[in-house]
Amino acid sequence: MLPLDLICQAQHRLRGRVHRTPLVRSAALTERLGVPVWLKLELLQKTGSFKPRGAFNKMLALTPEERGRGVVAVSGGNHAQGVAYAARELGIAATVVMPEGTPRNYLDATRGYGAEVALAPDIGAAFAEADRLRAEGRVLVHPFDDPLLAAGQGTIGLEILEDLPGATHVYVSIGGGGLITGVASALRAVNPEVTVVGVETHGADAMARSLAAGHLVELPSITSIARTLGAPKVSDFTLAHARELVREVVVVDDAEAVAALVFILERTKYLAEPAAACCLAAAERHRGRFRPADRVVLLLCGGNVSLEDVCAFRARFPG
């Protein structure tokens, strides 16, 4: 399992490299859920999501020779920007392979941070191209299947407990599982009584299906609007951590995620992408389970969604 020491080392490495994002109490969500609710605002992180934490931690651990060879990553979303940003700050050449259907705002931001973008027909072809570039010498910065990457994401868990030692429930989105692996490892190592709940959306629920099957399940395609949860499969590494450390994985509908996005935007003024807002949708499912002494944290992992997409989501799911 991912050791706490590795996460603490990551916290030391990342000091001054990333924001220590706020943990804020929300009166609106407290009223909605009936228990005190805090938001971990990782959508205010550099690049608009948690991803630079893991990317920096991975690249800071590279040898000078490895840095000189450059890095390659695969992403249709936030990992691309996290890698591009961290590579630029560290003076490392980065190539990010992205599916052709990636939204323009993600492509523009990734190029804006200085990475070379290579387009592939789909996510499978993107991983194949990344494997080719790795064989030529580039260092792969995997989006989730890497202990160093997960340790970087795990620093969020340390920050949550530093700011709210009495946290009882933490809701965390799952794409490939690197975020929840790191966060759950940190939370449960410091306080084994914390309940960690994973959240996915239908059509991007590789972790829930893998847990149910008892082995890795690959999705034939990603049909959810929560694109940044769009890993076609998790890994043995992240599956093992979810099985050991996560109380349950809740799968919500896209409509629920959009309704939560709209509520968060209108009542807290934070724009969360569907992959983050789904945590509120999952917590609403648990409203009847909470006790008066509970302290609930929703990890808003990213906010990289365009106004065009928000309008399209609202039109599709008027609620």
C-alpha positions in Angstrom: 0.0 0.0 0.0 1.0 3.6 -0.5 3.0 4.6 2.6 2.4 7.8 4.5 6.1 8.6 4.4 5.9 8.9 0.6 3.0 11.3 0.8 4.9 13.4 3.5 7.9 13.5 1.2 5.7 14.7 -1.6 4.3 17.5 0.7 7.9 18.6 1.3 8.8 18.5 -2.4 5.7 20.5 -3.4 6.1 23.3 -1.0 6.2 26.5 -3.0 5.3 24.7 -6.2 1.5 24.4 -5.8 -1.2 26.2 -3.9 -2.3 25.0 -0.5 -5.9 25.3 -1.5 -8.6 26.5 1.0 -11.0 24.3 2.9 -14.1 26.4 3.4 -17.4 25.7 5.2 -20.5 26.2 3.1 -23.6 27.4 4.8 -25.7 26.5 1.7 -24.5 22.9 1.6 -24.7 22.5 5.3 -28.4 23.4 5.1 -28.9 21.1 2.1 -27.3 18.0 3.7 -28.3 18.7 7.3 -24.7 18.4 8.6 -21.7 20.7 8.5 -20.1 20.6 5.1 -16.7 21.9 3.9 -15.4 22.2 0.3 -11.8 21.4 -0.5 -11.3 23.9 -3.3 -8.8 22.1 -5.5 -10.5 23.8 -8.4 -8.5 26.9 -7.3 -5.2 24.9 -7.8 -2.7 26.0 -10.5 -4.2 24.9 -13.9 -7.6 24.6 -12.3 -7.3 21.1 -10.9 -5.4 18.9 -8.5 -3.2 17.4 -11.3 0.0 19.5 -10.8 0.5 17.9 -7.4 1.2 14.5 -8.8 2.9 15.8 -12.0 5.4 17.9 -10.0 6.1 15.1 -7.5 6.8 12.6 -10.3 9.1 15.0 -12.3 10.9 16.3 -9.3 12.0 12.7 -8.5 13.5 12.2 -12.0 17.2 12.1 -12.4 18.9 14.8 -14.5 19.4 12.3 -17.3 15.7 11.4 -17.2 14.7 15.1 -17.3 16.9 15.6 -20.3 15.0 12.9 -22.2 11.7 14.7 -21.7 8.4 13.4 -20.6 5.2 12.1 -22.3 1.7 11.9 -21.0 -1.7 10.8 -22.2 -4.8 12.9 -21.3 -8.0 14.2 -22.6 -8.3 16.7 -19.7 -6.7 18.0 -16.6 -3.7 15.7 -16.5 -2.5 17.2 -19.7 -2.4 20.7 -18.2 -0.9 19.5 -15.0 2.0 17.8 -16.8 2.5 20.7 -19.2 2.6 23.3 -16.4 4.9 21.3 -14.2 7.2 20.5 -17.1 7.4 24.1 -18.1 8.3 25.2 -14.5 11.0 22.6 -14.3 12.4 23.2 -17.8 11.5 19.7 -19.1 10.3 19.1 -22.6 6.8 17.6 -22.6 4.6 15.9 -25.2 1.0 15.2 -24.4 -1.0 12.8 -26.5 -4.7 13.8 -26.6 -7.7 12.3 -28.3 -9.0 14.2 -31.3 -12.3 14.8 -29.5 -10.7 16.7 -26.6 -12.5 20.1 -26.0 -10.7 23.1 -27.5 -10.2 24.8 -24.1 -8.2 21.8 -22.9 -6.1 21.8 -26.1 -5.5 25.5 -25.9 -4.5 25.5 -22.2 -2.1 22.5 -22.7 -0.3 24.2 -25.6 -0.4 27.5 -23.6 1.7 25.9 -20.9 4.3 25.0 -23.5 3.7 21.3 -24.2 3.7 19.8 -27.6 0.3 18.3 -28.3 -0.1 15.2 -30.5 -3.6 14.2 -31.4 -4.7 10.6 -31.7 -8.1 9.2 -33.0 -9.1 7.9 -29.5 -7.8 7.3 -26.0 -6.6 3.8 -27.0 -4.6 5.2 -29.8 -3.3 7.9 -27.6 -1.8 5.4 -25.1 -0.3 3.5 -28.1 1.4 6.6 -29.3 2.7 7.4 -25.8 4.1 3.9 -25.6 6.0 4.5 -28.8 7.4 7.8 -27.5 8.4 6.1 -24.3 10.2 3.4 -26.3 12.1 6.2 -28.0 13.3 7.5 -24.6 10.7 9.8 -23.1 9.7 9.2 -19.5 6.0 8.4 -19.1 4.0 10.5 -16.6 1.1 8.2 -16.2 -2.3 9.8 -15.2 -2.8 7.5 -12.2 -0.8 4.2 -12.2 2.2 5.5 -10.3 3.0 5.7 -6.6 4.8 9.0 -6.9 1.9 10.5 -8.8 -0.6 9.2 -6.2 1.6 10.5 -3.4 1.5 13.9 -4.8 -2.3 13.8 -5.0 -2.3 12.4 -1.4 -1.0 15.8 -0.1 -4.7 16.9 -0.4 -5.6 14.5 2.3 -3.0 15.8 4.6 -4.2 19.3 4.1 -7.8 18.3 4.8 -6.9 16.8 8.2 -4.6 19.7 9.1 -7.5 22.1 8.6 -10.3 19.9 9.8 -9.0 17.2 12.2 -12.6 16.2 13.0 -13.5 15.3 9.4 -15.6 12.1 9.3 -16.6 11.7 5.7 -14.6 12.7 2.6 -16.1 12.4 -0.9 -13.5 12.0 -3.7 -14.0 11.6 -7.5 -12.5 8.7 -9.3 -11.2 8.6 -12.9 -8.3 6.2 -13.0 -8.1 6.2 -9.3 -4.8 8.0 -8.6 -6.5 10.8 -6.7 -8.5 8.6 -4.4 -5.5 6.3 -3.9 -3.4 9.1 -2.6 -6.1 11.0 -0.6 -7.5 7.8 1.0 -4.0 6.6 1.9 -3.3 9.9 3.7 -6.6 10.2 5.4 -6.8 6.6 6.7 -3.1 6.6 7.8 -3.6 9.7 9.9 -7.2 8.8 11.1 -8.3 5.2 10.4 -11.9 6.2 11.3 -12.4 8.6 8.4 -15.0 7.3 5.9 -13.8 7.8 2.3 -16.4 7.6 -0.4 -15.5 7.4 -4.1 -17.7 8.9 -6.7 -18.1 8.1 -10.4 -20.7 8.8 -13.1 -22.6 6.3 -15.2 -20.6 5.7 -18.4 -17.3 6.5 -16.6 -17.6 3.9 -13.8 -14.6 1.7 -14.4 -13.7 1.5 -10.7 -17.3 0.5 -9.5 -17.5 -2.2 -12.2 -14.0 -3.5 -11.3 -14.8 -3.7 -7.6 -18.1 -5.5 -8.3 -16.4 -8.0 -10.7 -13.3 -8.5 -8.4 -10.9 -7.8 -11.3 -10.1 -5.0 -13.8 -13.0 -4.2 -16.1 -12.3 -2.1 -19.2 -15.1 0.1 -20.5 -15.8 -0.2 -24.2 -16.3 3.6 -24.4 -16.8 6.6 -22.1 -20.3 7.9 -22.5 -20.5 10.3 -19.5 -20.3 14.0 -19.9 -17.7 13.9 -17.0 -14.8 13.7 -19.4 -12.2 14.1 -16.8 -13.4 10.9 -15.2 -12.9 9.2 -18.6 -10.3 6.5 -17.9 -11.4 3.4 -19.7 -10.0 1.2 -16.9 -8.3 1.6 -13.6 -5.2 -0.2 -12.6 -4.3 -3.1 -10.2 -2.6 -0.5 -8.1 -5.6 1.8 -7.7 -8.1 -1.0 -7.5 -6.2 -2.5 -4.6 -6.3 0.8 -2.7 -10.0 1.4 -3.4 -10.8 -2.1 -2.2 -8.8 -1.6 1.0 -9.4 2.0 1.9 -12.7 3.2 0.4 -16.0 2.5 2.1 -18.0 2.5 -1.1 -18.1 3.9 -4.6 -21.3 5.8 -5.5 -22.2 6.0 -9.2 -24.4 9.0 -10.1 -26.2 10.0 -13.3 -25.0 12.9 -15.5 -28.2 14.7 -14.7 -27.4 14.5 -11.0 -23.9 15.8 -11.6 -25.2 18.8 -13.6 -27.8 19.6 -11.0 -25.1 19.6 -8.4 -22.8 21.8 -10.6 -25.6 24.3 -11.0 -26.3 24.4 -7.3 -22.7 24.8 -6.3 -22.3 27.6 -8.9 -25.4 29.5 -7.9 -25.0 29.1 -4.1 -21.2 29.1 -3.5 -20.1 30.9 -6.7 -17.5 28.2 -7.5 -17.6 26.7 -11.0 -16.9 22.9 -10.6 -16.7 20.6 -13.6 -19.1 17.6 -13.5 -16.3 15.3 -12.4 -16.1 17.4 -9.2 -19.7 18.4 -8.7 -20.7 14.7 -8.7 -19.4 14.5 -5.1 -22.3 16.6 -4.0 -24.7 14.4 -5.9 -23.3 11.3 -4.0 -23.4 13.1 -0.6 -27.1 13.9 -1.3 -27.8 10.2 -1.7 -26.4 9.7 1.8 -28.3 12.6 3.4 -30.3 10.2 5.6 -27.2 8.4 6.9 -25.4 11.4 8.4 -25.4 11.9 12.2 -25.3 15.3 13.9 -21.6 14.9 14.9 -20.5 14.2 11.3 -18.3 16.6 9.4 -18.5 16.2 5.6 -15.8 17.2 3.1 -16.5 17.4 -0.6 -13.3 17.5 -2.7 -13.9 19.7 -5.7 -11.1 18.4 -7.7 -11.3 20.6 -10.8 -13.1 23.5 -12.5 -11.9 23.3 -16.1 -15.2 23.5 -17.9 -16.0 26.0 -20.6 -19.0 28.3 -20.5 -20.1 26.6 -23.8 -20.1 23.2 -22.1 -22.0 24.5 -19.0 -24.7 25.9 -21.3 -24.9 22.7 -23.2 -25.1 20.6 -20.0 -27.9 22.9 -18.8 -29.8 22.5 -22.1 -29.5 18.8 -22.0 -30.4 18.4 -18.3 -32.7 21.4 -17.5 -33.5 19.9 -14.1 
